[in-house]
Amino acid sequence: MIRVENIIKSFDDVEILKGISTQFEKGKTNLIIGQSGSGKTVFLKCLLGLFKIDSGSIHFEDKMLKEMSIKERSVLRQEIGMVFQGSALFDSMTVEENIMFPMQMFTKKVNSEIRDRANIAIKRVNLIDANTKFPDEISGGMKKRVAIARAIIMNPKYLFCDEPNSGLDPKTAILIDNLIQEITDEYQITTVINTHDMNSVMEIGEKIIFLKQGKKAWEGSNKDIFHTDNKAVSDFVYSSDLFKKVREVYLKEETTQESPQRED
């Protein structure tokens, strides 16, 4: 679990994050959504400790990030998995070598053990016969699977994903969403996803934080979002025709389920 309390972040006297408080829950897919310039990326980087916040606090379980010692931050770094927007694979390394990299960097385990762990991760993300291939020899969807396998090889407590569906076709994007949700549930990871993909919101948005102009304008689940009367979030999500259609179907099914059965 990650808890955020009233965090503020500015650049050159321009306040980007304006007192955000929320909680990201263990074993759930927690999504951060909002328009470009809403502060999503800055927020994610603050959570990762890449940006130092001006005020407020970020807690990983019961430990406050800004009060951690260098050793504690090092331990935390090993508990975090990261899936970057462009996958960020090393072109000169094979799929297997890319996945092994974090364990080679942050542990003292022997290569044979690391390779075994890499192959467990490869199997988990359903990569078949790809161990010796290089990134430019595989598809965009496979690259995302490699990035996810690399992120989970060290059995992280926390998984951060920055636009994991960027550049993918709709069918592949759904597969990646489902994979992230399955892994989150299976390993009980606290997963935080920065996304603009409305399909992700509908499919895996167990907890959604909507940012507008650096403030938390709304939070809830993908079911709550169908009922919200918050104009800011409605204007954002209902700009998608697909979301409108899904909402109509969802509300119709919900009404049908709630209607009492007629007795003859």
N, C-alpha and C positions, 0 to 999 in steps of 0.2 A: 504494500500500500504506500502511496505517495500522497502527502498532505501539503497543500499550498495555502499560505496565510498572508493575505493582503500584500502581494508582491508588487513592487514598483520598479520599473526600469526605464532610464532615459538615455538618450544619446544627444550630445551637444545641446543640452537644456530642453530637448524635445521629449516629452513623456510618451513612451511607446506602450508600456504596460501600466495600467492605472488601477492598482489595488485589487488584483485578482485573488480570489480565495476559492478553493475547490478541493476535491479529493479524488484520486485515481485508485480504483479498487482492484484488489488482487483477484486473479482468475477471470477478469473481464476485459473486453476490448473497449478501451476508453478513447474516444475520438475527439480531436480538436478541429473545429470547422470555423469558417468565416471567410469573408471576401479578402482579396489581395490587399495588403496593408492593414489588416485587422490586428496584427501582432502575433499570428500563429507561430511563425518561424522563430521569432525572438523568444516567445514563451517556451518553445521546445528547447532552445539552446540554453535558456536559464535553468530548466529542469536538468539538463545534462551537465550543468556547471561550466559551460563554455562561456557564458556571460555572467558576470557578477551582478547580482541584483542590488539596487540602491537601498531598499528597505523591505521589510517583511521577512518571511522565512519559508524554506522548503524542507520538508521532513521525509526521509526515507525510513519507513517504519517509525521508530522512536528516536532517530538521530537527525539532528538539524544539520543540513549541508554546510552552512557557513561556519559551524563550530567543529567540524571534523578536522582531525589532524591529517598530516600528509599520508601517514600510514593508513588511516581509516578511509581516506579518499581513494587510495590505491586499491584497497579491498573492494570498495564500492564500484570502482571502474571495472573490476573483474566480474561483478555481479550484473553488469549492464550489457545487453546485446543491442546492436544498432543496425537497422536496415536503411541505407541511404537512398535518396531519390533516384540517383542514376546507378544504383547498385554498388558503385565504387569498387569494382573488382580490379585486381592487378593483371594487366594484359599479358605480362611475361610469365605468369603463373598458371598452372593448370587449375581446373575446377577443384581437385583434391587439395592442391597446395594453397589455394585461396582460402578454403575452409579450415585448413590446419593452422593458418597464420596466427589467429589470436592466441591459441594455446602455446604456440612456439614463442610468442612474444611475452606472455604473462605467466607462464608456468615453467617448471623445470622437468616436466615429464619427458620421457624418451620418445623419439619419433615414432616408434612402432605403436606405442600406446595412443599417441596423438592421431596417427593414421586410422587406428581402430575406431576412435571416437568420431573422426571425420566421416567414416563410412557409415556409422550409425546415423549421423545427421543426414547424410546423403540419402540413405534409405528412407528416413522419416519424411523428407520433402519430395519423395518420389522422383528422384533424378536417376535415370537408367542409362547405363553405359556412357557416362559423361566424365568419369574420373580424370581421364588423360586429355580431355579436350581443353582448348583455350577459350577465353571469353568471346573472341571474335568468331568462334566456330559454333556457337550456340545461340538460340533465340532469346528475345527479350524476356519472355516468360521464364525460361530456364535460368537466365541471369538472376532474376528475382529469387528463384528457388535457391540458387547458390548463395545469394546474400542472406537469405533467411537461415540456411544451414550454417553459415559462418557465424551468424548472430546467436545461434542456440547451442553451439558446440561446447560452450563452457557452462551449460545449464544455468542461464541467468535468472535472477529474480525479477529483473525488469527488462522489458523489450520496448525499444523506441523505433518507430517507423516513420520516415519522412516521405510522404506521397508515394507509398509503395506501389500504386497502380499507374504511376506516371508513364506514359508511352506505351501502355498495353492496350490490346483490343478488349472489348467488353467481356468476351467469354473468358479470356485469360485472367482478366482483372478479378472476375468472380472466383476463379480457382485460387488465386493468391489470397483474396479475402478469406475464403473458407479455410485455407491452410493456416493462416495467421490465427484465426479464431480457434481452430482445432488445437494448435500448439499451446495457445494461451490457456485453454481449458485443461488440456492434458497435463501440462507441467505447472499449472496454477501460477502463471507469471502475471505481473502487473504490466499490461501492455498499453502503451500510449501511441496513438496514430494521428499524425498531422495530415489532413486530407481535404480535398475539395470535391471528391467523388461522391455524388449523391447515392450511387448504388451501394457504396460502402456504408453510408449512413443507414440505408434501408435494411441491408443484409446483416451487418455485424455491429451496429451502433448500440451496444449494451449500456454505455454511458457516453453522453455527448456534451461537450462544452462548446457553446457558440460564442465567439468573440466578435465584438464590433468596436472599432476605433479604440482598441486597447483595453476594453472592459469586458467582463463576462456578462453578456446580455441574456443568456438563457442556459439552462442545463437540464438534462433529463435523458430518457431512453429513446430508442427509435420508435417505440409505441407511443410514448408521450408526445413526440413531435407531430404526430398526426392530429392531436387534439389541441395543440397550443394556440392561444390567442395572442401570443407575443408577435407584434407586427414585424419587428426586425428579423426574427428567425423565419417567419412566414414568407416575407418578401424574398429572403435568400433561397430557401429550399423549394418554394413553389415556382421559381423561375425555371425549374426542370419539368418539362411535360411528362416525363416518365414518372416523376415523383407524384404529380397530380393524379395520374391514372392509378398508381399503386394506392394512393390515399383513398380514392373513391372505392376501390375494391376492398381495402382493409375496413373502412367504415361500414360498408354494406355487409360484409361478413360478420363484423362485430354486432351490428344491429340484429342480424338474423339469429346469431347465437344467443343474444340476450332476450329475444322475443319468446314468451311462454308458448309451449306446445299446446295446440288446440286439442281438446279431448272430445271424442265423438259421444 
